[in-house]
Amino acid sequence: MEYQTFVGNINELPAGKEVELIVRDLTPGQQKYTSSRVLAMLFKESSPGSHTLWVRGRSGVRYSTPFFMKIIKNLPLIK
Amino acid sequence: MIFKDLRSYIDGLEKTGDLVKIKEQIDWDLEVGAAVCLSGEKGQPAPFFENIKGYPGCRMVGRVPYGSRRIAISLGLDPESKWPAIKKETEERCKHPIKPILVKGGHCKENIITGDDVNIYRFPAPMLAEGDGGRYIGTLCIVIIRDPDSDWVNWGTYRMMVHDERHIGVYFHRQNQGGVLFYDKFEPKKKAMPMAVVIGGDPLHHIAAAMPFGVGESEVEYAGALKKEPVELVMAETVDIPVPANAEIVLEGEVLPGVRLPEGPFMEWTRHQSTFTSSPVFRLKAMTHRNNPIMTLGVGPLTNDEVPMVTIEREMRARKFLLERGIPVTELHCPEPMRGATWVVAVKRTEEANIARRVEHCLKALQSGLPVWTVVVDEDVDVYNMTEVLHALAVRCHPGKGITISENETANRLLPYLSMEEKMHLKGGSVLFDCTWPRDWPKENIPIRGTFREAYPEDVKQSVLSKWEKMGYK
């Protein structure tokens, strides 16, 4: 599956560490762009079972290289 | 003729050639936004999409009521009416606000959805532009909030981005009027703020909602004034808020206290993507809608003449404000490609040397962070004619004495040239272009402009005009 997230600075995304993120689902269909809050581990390289995470900057411009993400836990969107 | 609702207005626009009904299937995911944008840039009629992929029965309309023709038609005026005439008529009508009436039912109650069935994905909220943060259900919408401390009910227009089935981000910020004013009364008490949202309202309701009237003033009464009859309201199902009975879609719910989620970016009125924000969240409790509902889209393509409806009120209010302060303004206008960030103001010649500076100060007092550019011209310059305005800027504005740059001014955070730090702290600047002739020049020293109207004696003009067709011109 593919997701996207928005960041002020791409260096905020730590590869190899657990991070809480709001991501938007890019799966085509009626629920596309739905937000969810996840606890995830991020990677620079794809690995089995990982999802592609496209990253966009503050003004919506997409970084050319995606991260890869394994969702550890789905969290409630509203805390 | 003033139309009774959005549907009859759409039919009216089709008859005058100002709208096309589109049967070709279109995707809510970027295609709708792209088509609205291109139709505006090409000067084509407004699009009414009747076949949206995955959403049988739902429809969308773009670019209404934008542009002087479509605004004139919404007011029941001749489509050929010029902008000054539209403004004058609007100003006259707004002198007589009309109180709304409460009715028992209305078209907006044809379908009532509550409980577990509430799901915003029943409607084709569009993804409007590449890089937007998500699907925007609210672009041209009417957000209705009741003041908890009085009987004031405010209508406003704020962008609203879908998070999931029941949660929608609302872009309130300190430079919006109503939203923050009210939310500040609920949130510190940890109370949710009841709110209703109209998607697909009567065009004159949208015009009134987009106009930033003053604190305590009810847009619904101005909507009545524009329509020349009371607006019919019906109570919402789950919140104590009256909503227009003829609305296409009404969303009901509450803005949660103490909750923020990332919202945006969004292709804003500057026609640049704004940065994402951390915005309050509206939780849906109920939805009501007409059969085969129509959603309205607030996408303003970059054109020369697609004047947004909010411009009417801005210009009306500014003119009144300047006149009340003794500034002899003859006309003023926000030229469309300059997106409300620039005002052009024409003034009569007086003895006052710094009249341009005073104009700028007054305009800044009216709207936080705008205008960025103020252009002040003598009354011979037609503020509606960009050729004349640019000409005045080029040859009447002294580059040393005529331009005043002010730093450390309040900024509008949506302006794309601001740094992140400036956006965060609303720090910006402004510039005044004084294109008026210096007040200490004797009248005889002011050069004559080389136009047909001004540079030739009356008898010569008449002579040329009488020979015009014989010369082969039309």
Interface residues (C-beta under 8 A of the other chain):
Chain A: F6 G8 I22 R24 P28 G29 Q30 Q31 K32 Y33 T34 S35 S36 R56 R58 S59 G60 V61 R62 L77 I78 K79
Chain B: D29 G54 Y121 M127 E130 G131 D132 G133 G134 R135 V162 H163 D164 E165 H167 L256 V259 L261 P262 P265 H272 Q273 S274 T275 F276 V281 R283 P416 M420
